[in-house]
Amino acid sequence: MTALAEHLAGGVTTLCRAWLVTRRDGVVMGFTDHDRGIVFDGLDFAASSGLTARALQQTTGLSVDNSEAYGALSSAAISEGDLAAGRFDGAEVRCWLVNWADPAQRIEQFRGNFGEIQRSAGSFRVELRGLTERLNLTIGRAYQSGCSAVLGDRACGFDLGRSGYRVEAALSGFGDQGEFLFAEGTGPSDRWFERGLLTVLSGQAQGLTGLIKKDRAGTARREVTLWHGLGAALQVGDLVRLEAGCDRRAETCRAKFGNFLNFRGFPHIPGEDWLSSYPVPGKANDGGSLGR
């Protein structure tokens, strides 16, 4: 830090910026706006690799630091296919100001995540959001009838690895409306995987996931439809994993998963009909519990 400050005070500088992008699938990419690649901390930062950024806005207090990165799409670095598939969504970003003549002289200026990504005419533009953006997330429990946990997380405690709740199968075809087709006998009963998760385990779309909208198990095949496309094409024979879905109701937690002791909802909270209820002749109107 002291050496870099002395270098900056010297009048003639040899500075560049280095960017490190870490995708959620673990892929790490380094970029620099210098005309040659640089290396530090065992990381390679490639030059002319299609990523640079505008001036960083930094403030004191809890305001969110932000910037905008832009560059050219290329198969060697950031490809249009990877952006469309969502592989860079939420990626972690770090930025350093570096003395390229002596990379040990550097300072980290920004750390955050990718935000909104736009692409057109062979280029892309991405919003960068600082760490304080995470303070905008809602934390805490809500009083609602449905469960607030996510199936399989720490609060839920259910092991999706149990037999029948997670199935791996090869894709056998596609339906007329884009449904994914699987051979007869894939998984348990009809609608078992609805609201669950589909994860691609092989092929061009490997690592991508999608939420299951519909799950129909017929006599000859099983049809699975997602809420949104995966962003990359699947091929017949690609291996996928289907995980059971949960509609967050108390009845489902008890009957389908046998996990009611970990239910994180309040199923006996009166609904909106109770707020507008009125006395009815012939019915008990003693003000007692509606859950009897």
C-alpha positions in Angstrom: 0.0 0.0 0.0 2.8 2.4 0.9 4.8 1.5 -2.2 1.7 2.1 -4.4 1.1 5.5 -2.7 4.7 6.5 -3.4 4.3 5.3 -7.0 1.1 7.4 -7.5 2.9 10.5 -6.0 5.8 10.1 -8.4 4.0 11.8 -11.3 4.7 9.1 -13.9 2.7 5.9 -13.3 2.4 2.5 -14.8 -1.2 1.6 -13.8 -3.9 -0.7 -15.0 -7.0 -2.3 -13.7 -7.5 -6.1 -13.1 -10.8 -7.8 -12.8 -11.6 -11.2 -11.4 -14.9 -12.8 -12.2 -16.0 -15.9 -10.3 -19.2 -17.6 -11.6 -21.5 -19.5 -9.4 -20.5 -22.8 -11.0 -16.9 -22.1 -9.8 -15.3 -21.0 -13.1 -12.8 -18.2 -12.5 -11.8 -15.6 -15.2 -9.2 -12.8 -14.9 -9.2 -9.7 -17.1 -7.0 -6.6 -17.4 -7.2 -3.4 -19.5 -3.4 -3.5 -19.8 -2.0 -4.4 -23.2 -0.2 -7.5 -21.7 -1.4 -10.1 -19.2 -0.4 -9.8 -15.6 -0.2 -12.3 -12.8 -0.5 -12.0 -9.0 -1.7 -14.3 -6.2 -1.4 -17.2 -8.6 -4.1 -15.7 -10.8 -3.8 -14.9 -14.5 -5.4 -11.7 -15.8 -5.6 -11.8 -19.6 -5.2 -8.7 -21.8 -7.5 -7.8 -24.7 -10.1 -10.3 -23.4 -13.2 -8.2 -23.7 -13.9 -6.6 -20.3 -13.3 -3.1 -19.0 -15.4 -0.7 -16.9 -16.5 2.8 -16.4 -15.6 5.0 -13.4 -16.5 3.4 -10.0 -19.0 5.4 -7.8 -18.0 4.9 -4.2 -19.7 6.6 -1.2 -19.5 6.5 2.6 -22.3 5.1 4.7 -24.6 2.3 3.5 -25.1 3.6 -0.1 -24.5 0.9 -2.7 -21.2 1.3 -4.6 -21.8 0.7 -8.3 -20.3 0.8 -11.7 -20.8 -0.7 -15.2 -18.6 -3.1 -17.1 -18.7 -3.5 -20.8 -16.8 -5.4 -23.5 -16.9 -7.6 -26.6 -18.3 -11.1 -26.7 -15.8 -13.8 -27.7 -15.6 -17.6 -27.5 -12.4 -17.4 -25.6 -13.7 -15.3 -22.7 -17.3 -14.2 -22.2 -19.5 -15.8 -24.9 -23.1 -14.9 -25.9 -24.1 -18.5 -25.2 -22.9 -18.4 -21.6 -24.6 -15.0 -21.0 -27.9 -16.3 -22.5 -27.7 -19.5 -20.3 -27.3 -17.4 -17.2 -23.9 -18.7 -16.3 -22.7 -15.2 -15.3 -25.9 -14.2 -13.3 -24.9 -13.1 -9.9 -21.2 -13.7 -10.5 -18.8 -12.3 -7.9 -16.5 -9.5 -9.2 -13.3 -8.0 -7.7 -11.3 -5.1 -9.1 -7.8 -3.9 -8.3 -5.8 -0.9 -9.3 -2.4 -2.4 -10.2 1.1 -1.2 -11.0 1.7 -3.5 -14.0 5.5 -3.0 -13.7 5.3 -4.4 -10.1 1.9 -6.2 -9.5 2.8 -6.5 -5.8 1.8 -2.8 -5.7 -2.0 -2.9 -5.9 -5.2 -2.0 -4.0 -8.6 -3.6 -4.2 -11.1 -0.9 -5.3 -14.3 -2.8 -5.7 -16.0 -6.1 -4.7 -19.5 -7.1 -5.5 -21.6 -9.0 -8.0 -23.0 -8.8 -11.5 -26.5 -7.3 -11.8 -28.5 -6.7 -14.9 -26.8 -7.9 -18.1 -27.6 -6.6 -21.6 -26.1 -7.8 -24.8 -26.4 -6.6 -28.5 -24.4 -6.4 -31.7 -21.5 -8.6 -30.4 -21.0 -6.7 -27.2 -22.4 -6.8 -23.6 -23.0 -4.4 -20.8 -23.4 -5.4 -17.2 -24.3 -3.6 -14.0 -21.9 -4.0 -11.1 -23.4 -3.9 -7.6 -21.4 -3.4 -4.4 -21.5 -5.5 -1.3 -23.9 -3.2 0.5 -26.6 -4.2 -2.1 -27.0 -7.4 0.0 -28.4 -5.3 2.9 -31.5 -4.8 0.7 -32.4 -8.5 1.1 -35.3 -9.3 3.4 -34.1 -11.3 6.4 -36.3 -12.9 9.0 -39.5 -15.0 9.1 -42.9 -13.9 7.9 -46.1 -15.0 9.6 -47.9 -16.8 6.8 -49.7 -20.1 6.4 -47.2 -21.6 4.0 -43.7 -22.8 4.9 -41.0 -20.2 4.6 -38.2 -22.7 4.3 -36.7 -24.0 1.0 -37.0 -27.7 0.5 -33.7 -29.4 1.6 -32.2 -26.3 3.3 -31.0 -26.1 6.9 -34.4 -24.9 8.2 -36.3 -27.6 6.3 -33.8 -30.4 7.3 -35.2 -32.8 4.7 -32.6 -35.0 2.9 -33.5 -35.0 -0.8 -31.0 -37.8 -1.3 -33.5 -40.3 0.1 -34.7 -42.9 -2.3 -37.5 -41.7 -4.6 -37.0 -37.9 -4.0 -34.2 -37.5 -6.4 -34.0 -39.3 -9.8 -31.4 -39.2 -12.6 -32.6 -40.0 -16.1 -31.6 -39.5 -19.7 -33.7 -37.3 -21.9 -35.6 -39.4 -24.4 -37.3 -36.6 -26.5 -39.2 -33.4 -26.7 -42.9 -32.7 -26.8 -44.8 -30.4 -29.2 -44.8 -27.6 -26.6 -41.2 -28.0 -25.6 -41.8 -30.5 -22.8 -38.9 -32.7 -21.8 -39.8 -36.4 -22.3 -38.5 -39.3 -20.2 -39.0 -43.0 -20.5 -41.9 -44.8 -18.7 -41.1 -45.6 -15.1 -38.9 -42.5 -14.5 -39.7 -41.4 -11.0 -42.7 -41.9 -8.7 -46.3 -40.8 -9.2 -47.8 -38.1 -11.4 -47.0 -34.5 -10.4 -44.3 -35.7 -7.9 -41.7 -33.3 -9.3 -44.0 -30.3 -9.7 -42.4 -27.2 -8.1 -39.2 -29.1 -7.9 -35.8 -28.6 -9.6 -34.4 -29.9 -12.8 -30.6 -29.9 -13.1 -28.7 -30.8 -16.3 -25.8 -33.2 -15.6 -24.3 -33.6 -19.0 -24.2 -32.0 -22.5 -24.0 -28.4 -23.6 -26.3 -27.2 -20.8 -24.4 -29.0 -18.0 -24.8 -27.2 -14.7 -27.9 -25.3 -15.6 -31.1 -25.6 -13.5 -34.8 -24.8 -14.0 -37.9 -24.8 -11.8 -40.5 -27.5 -12.8 -43.9 -26.1 -13.7 -45.7 -29.3 -14.8 -44.9 -33.0 -14.3 -47.1 -35.6 -15.9 -46.4 -39.3 -15.7 -48.3 -41.2 -18.3 -48.5 -44.8 -19.3 -45.8 -44.5 -22.0 -43.7 -41.6 -20.9 -43.1 -38.8 -18.4 -43.5 -35.1 -19.5 -41.7 -32.3 -17.6 -42.3 -28.6 -18.4 -40.2 -25.7 -16.9 -41.3 -22.2 -16.0 -38.5 -20.7 -18.0 -36.1 -22.0 -20.7 -32.6 -23.0 -19.7 -30.9 -20.7 -22.1 -28.9 -23.6 -23.7 -30.1 -26.4 -25.9 -30.5 -29.9 -24.6 -30.1 -33.0 -26.7 -31.6 -36.5 -26.6 -29.5 -38.6 -24.2 -28.4 -35.7 -22.0 -28.5 -36.8 -18.3 -30.7 -34.7 -15.9 -31.6 -34.9 -12.3 -35.2 -34.4 -11.1 -35.9 -33.4 -7.5 -39.3 -33.6 -5.8 -41.2 -30.4 -5.4 -43.0 -28.9 -2.4 -46.0 -26.5 -2.5 -45.2 -25.3 1.1 -48.5 -26.6 2.5 -48.7 -28.3 5.9 -50.6 -31.3 4.4 -47.8 -31.8 1.8 -45.1 -31.6 4.4 -46.8 -34.2 6.5 -48.0 -36.7 3.8 -45.3 -36.4 1.1 -42.2 -35.8 3.2 -43.0 -36.8 6.7 -41.3 -33.7 7.9 -44.0 -31.8 9.7 -41.9 -31.3 12.9 -39.7 -28.9 10.7 -42.6 -27.1 9.1 -41.8 -23.4 9.1 -45.3 -22.0 8.5 -48.4 -21.1 10.6 -51.2 -23.1 9.0 -53.8 -22.1 11.6 -53.6 -18.3 10.9 -57.1 -17.1 9.9 -57.5 -16.2 6.3 -59.1 -13.2 4.7 -62.5 -14.8 4.8 -62.4 -14.7 8.6 -61.8 -10.9 8.6 -65.1 -10.4 6.8 -67.1 -13.1 8.5 -70.4 -12.4 10.2 -72.9 -14.4 12.5 -74.9 -17.0 10.6 -78.1 -18.5 12.1 -77.7 -22.2 13.0 -73.9 -22.0 13.4 -71.8 -21.6 16.6 -71.0 -17.9 17.1 -69.3 -18.1 20.4 -66.0 -16.5 19.4 -64.1 -19.7 19.9 -61.2 -21.1 17.9 -61.7 -21.4 14.1 -59.3 -24.4 14.1 -61.6 -26.7 16.0 
